[in-house]
Amino acid sequence: MAERGLAALPLPQLRAQLREARYANALLRTETEMFEKWYCKMEPSGPLLQLLTETPDAPPELTQTRGRYKSKLHGATDYFGGLTVEQKCELAERELAEMKDEIQRLKEDSEQTLQDLEAVTEEADVWWADVKKAITDFEKDIISTISSKKGSVIASEKLLRYMEEKNRQRDLLREKLRLKNYLLKGYKKKLQQQLRQGLQKEQMGETLCEVRLQQLQVRNAQYQEKIDKKNQELLQLKLTSGKTAQVLNFYKRKLQDAMEMSTSLMKDISQRKELLGKIEREAALVEEMTLQSYRRAWNQVKMSG
């Protein structure tokens, strides 16, 4: 019947229903993935998992699909009956918080990666500028001389001078890096010395902590006496609370008995009302039948007269 009904619908309406069905399926898929994700994360003793295991069996709508959807909202929510609205909201809030944290982490990582890439790009640009400058100088000083017919001896001398200059620049760079390494070692020694001084201060602080610990032990003893007194008062309050609970339970039982009696009386009144209505209907029926018999008798008298 459903297939015949769908076949009888016009094409635009079928397309509209198909769009609604796809939208509802997308919502269901997203919600199912979220529930499965949190189900896998939950511990076996978690409170939410206990609620899930204590809920009745899910309706067959969890594994079956409907042929038609009344609306996007109802079509996306009518399938789930195993979770309450509060549980779904709690899961959605947790998922939202986790997504926000993940987005923040990704943003921080992306910014750090972007900074690293910018630094690498700047370094590559500087290196490429040096390479292009070296190529330009080499072509200007060496290649142009070699290309001339009378420049073979001069080109060889320039090439040697060029190589010597490059070696000298390399030695300068090595000396610069050695000096930088020396400065970094000195900075490292300074940091280690500060760390040792911090450890010494920490040891002195431990000595002061022992004195403070003794003072705290004295205060702890004083507070312990006060706690014992409060515990005695609390025990007395618990006894009083127990008596109050007994009285409260007594009145609860009386209230329950009164409610049961009220329910019984209401049921009795309802039955009597039903019986009264039945009697009134039967009386009306008898009255109608009596009236009809009188009419027939009157008609017979008139006909006989």
C-alpha positions in Angstrom: 0.0 0.0 0.0 2.8 2.4 0.9 4.5 1.7 -2.5 1.3 2.3 -4.4 0.8 5.5 -2.4 4.3 6.7 -3.2 3.9 5.7 -6.9 0.8 7.8 -7.1 2.5 11.0 -5.7 3.8 13.6 -8.2 7.6 13.8 -8.8 8.1 17.2 -6.9 6.5 15.7 -3.8 8.6 12.6 -4.1 11.7 14.7 -4.3 10.7 16.7 -1.3 10.1 13.5 0.7 13.4 12.2 -0.5 15.2 15.3 0.7 13.5 15.1 4.1 14.4 11.4 4.4 18.1 12.1 3.6 18.2 15.0 6.1 16.7 12.8 8.8 19.1 10.0 8.0 22.0 12.4 8.2 20.8 13.5 11.7 20.4 10.0 12.8 23.8 9.0 11.6 25.4 11.9 13.4 23.5 11.2 16.6 24.4 7.5 16.4 28.1 8.2 15.9 28.1 10.5 18.9 26.3 7.9 21.1 28.7 5.1 20.0 31.7 7.3 20.7 30.6 8.0 24.2 29.5 4.5 24.8 33.0 3.3 24.0 34.5 5.9 26.3 32.3 5.1 29.3 33.6 2.8 32.0 31.5 -0.3 32.8 30.7 1.1 36.2 29.8 4.5 35.0 26.4 6.0 36.1 25.3 6.8 32.6 26.1 3.2 31.4 24.1 1.9 34.3 21.1 4.0 33.3 21.5 2.7 29.8 21.6 -0.9 30.9 18.7 -0.4 33.3 16.4 1.1 30.6 13.9 -1.3 28.9 14.6 -2.8 25.6 14.7 -0.3 22.8 11.7 -0.3 20.5 12.0 -1.7 17.0 12.4 1.8 15.6 16.0 1.6 16.6 16.8 -0.9 13.8 14.0 -0.2 11.3 13.4 2.8 9.1 10.1 4.5 8.3 8.8 5.0 4.9 7.5 8.5 5.3 8.4 11.4 7.5 6.0 14.0 8.9 8.7 16.6 9.5 12.4 16.9 9.7 12.4 17.2 13.5 10.1 14.3 14.2 11.7 12.2 11.5 15.1 12.6 13.2 14.0 12.0 16.8 11.2 9.3 16.6 13.8 6.5 16.3 15.4 6.8 19.7 13.5 5.5 22.6 16.3 4.0 24.7 17.7 7.3 26.0 15.9 10.0 27.9 16.0 13.6 26.8 18.2 14.5 29.8 20.7 11.7 28.9 20.8 12.9 25.3 21.3 16.5 26.4 24.2 15.4 28.7 25.9 13.5 25.9 25.4 16.4 23.5 26.9 18.9 26.1 29.9 16.6 26.7 30.4 16.2 22.9 30.2 20.0 22.4 32.7 20.7 25.2 35.1 18.1 23.8 34.7 19.5 20.3 35.5 23.0 21.6 38.6 21.7 23.4 39.7 19.8 20.3 39.1 22.9 18.1 41.2 25.0 20.6 44.0 22.4 20.6 43.9 22.2 16.8 44.0 26.0 16.6 47.0 26.2 18.9 48.8 23.4 17.0 48.0 25.1 13.7 49.3 28.4 15.0 52.5 26.8 16.2 52.9 24.9 12.9 52.2 28.1 11.0 54.9 29.9 13.0 57.4 27.0 12.4 56.6 27.0 8.6 57.0 30.8 8.5 60.4 30.5 10.2 61.4 27.8 7.8 60.2 29.8 4.8 62.1 32.9 6.0 65.2 30.8 6.4 64.7 29.2 3.0 64.2 32.7 1.5 67.4 34.0 3.0 69.3 30.9 1.9 67.9 31.2 -1.6 68.8 34.9 -1.8 72.4 33.9 -0.8 72.4 31.2 -3.4 71.2 33.5 -6.1 73.7 36.2 -5.1 76.5 33.6 -5.2 75.3 32.4 -8.7 75.2 36.0 -9.9 78.6 36.8 -8.6 80.1 33.6 -10.1 78.5 34.2 -13.5 79.7 37.9 -13.4 83.2 37.2 -12.3 84.0 33.8 -13.7 81.7 32.8 -16.5 81.9 36.1 -18.3 85.7 36.0 -18.2 85.8 32.3 -19.4 83.5 33.1 -22.3 85.9 35.7 -23.6 88.7 34.4 -25.9 91.7 36.0 -24.0 90.5 35.3 -20.5 91.6 31.8 -19.8 94.5 32.7 -17.5 92.6 35.6 -15.9 89.6 33.3 -15.4 91.7 30.7 -13.6 93.1 33.4 -11.3 89.6 34.8 -10.6 88.3 31.3 -10.0 91.0 30.6 -7.4 90.4 34.0 -5.7 86.6 33.2 -5.7 87.2 29.8 -4.1 89.6 31.3 -1.5 87.0 34.0 -0.7 84.3 31.3 -0.2 86.6 29.3 2.0 87.4 32.4 4.0 83.6 33.1 4.4 83.1 29.5 5.5 85.8 29.9 8.1 84.2 33.1 9.4 80.9 31.3 9.6 82.4 28.4 11.5 84.1 30.9 13.9 80.8 32.7 14.4 79.0 29.4 15.2 81.8 28.4 17.5 81.5 31.7 19.4 77.7 31.2 19.5 78.1 27.7 20.9 80.5 29.0 23.5 78.0 31.6 24.6 75.2 29.0 24.8 77.4 26.8 27.0 77.9 29.7 29.3 74.2 30.4 29.4 73.6 26.7 30.2 76.1 26.8 33.1 74.4 29.9 34.4 71.0 28.1 34.3 72.5 25.1 36.0 73.9 27.3 38.8 70.5 29.0 39.2 68.9 25.5 39.4 71.4 24.5 42.2 70.7 27.7 44.1 67.0 27.0 43.8 67.6 23.5 45.2 69.5 24.9 48.1 66.8 27.4 48.8 64.3 24.5 48.6 66.3 22.6 51.2 66.3 25.6 53.4 62.6 25.9 52.8 62.2 22.3 54.0 63.9 23.2 57.3 61.4 26.0 57.7 58.7 23.6 56.7 59.6 21.3 59.6 59.1 24.2 62.1 55.8 25.0 60.4 54.9 21.4 60.5 55.3 21.3 64.2 53.1 24.4 64.6 50.5 22.8 62.3 50.6 19.6 64.4 49.7 21.7 67.5 46.9 23.4 65.7 45.8 20.1 64.3 45.5 18.7 67.9 43.4 21.7 68.9 41.2 21.3 65.8 40.9 17.6 66.5 39.4 18.3 70.0 36.9 20.7 68.4 36.1 18.1 65.8 35.4 15.5 68.5 33.0 17.9 70.2 31.3 18.6 66.9 31.1 14.8 66.2 29.3 14.3 69.5 26.8 17.1 68.6 26.4 15.5 65.2 25.7 12.1 66.8 23.0 13.7 69.0 21.5 15.3 65.9 21.5 12.0 64.1 19.6 10.4 67.0 17.1 13.2 66.9 16.9 12.9 63.1 16.2 9.1 63.4 13.3 9.7 65.8 11.9 12.4 63.4 12.3 10.0 60.5 10.3 7.3 62.4 7.5 9.8 63.1 7.6 10.9 59.4 7.3 7.3 58.2 4.3 6.8 60.5 2.5 9.7 59.0 3.6 8.6 55.5 1.9 5.2 56.1 -1.2 6.9 57.4 -1.2 9.2 54.3 -0.7 6.1 52.0 -3.7 4.3 53.7 -5.8 7.4 53.3 -4.9 7.7 49.6 -5.7 4.0 49.1 -9.0 4.5 50.8 -9.7 7.5 48.6 -8.8 5.5 45.5 -11.1 2.8 46.5 -14.0 5.3 47.2 -13.4 7.0 43.8 -13.6 3.6 42.1 -16.8 2.7 44.0 -18.3 6.1 43.0 -17.3 5.6 39.4 -19.0 2.2 39.4 -22.1 3.6 41.0 -22.2 6.4 38.4 -22.0 3.8 35.6 -24.8 1.8 37.2 -26.9 4.9 37.6 -26.3 5.8 34.0 -27.3 2.3 32.9 -30.5 2.5 35.0 -31.4 5.9 33.5 -30.9 4.5 30.0 -33.1 1.5 30.8 -35.8 3.7 32.4 -35.8 5.9 29.3 -36.0 2.9 27.1 -39.0 1.5 29.1 -40.7 4.9 29.1 -40.3 5.1 25.3 -41.7 1.6 24.9 -44.6 2.4 27.2 -45.3 5.5 25.2 -45.3 3.5 21.9 -47.7 0.9 23.4 -50.1 3.6 24.5 -50.0 5.1 21.0 -50.7 1.8 19.4 -53.6 1.2 21.8 -55.0 4.7 21.1 -54.8 4.1 17.4 -56.6 0.8 17.7 -59.4 2.5 19.7 -59.7 5.2 17.1 -59.8 2.7 14.3 -62.4 0.5 16.1 -64.6 3.6 16.9 
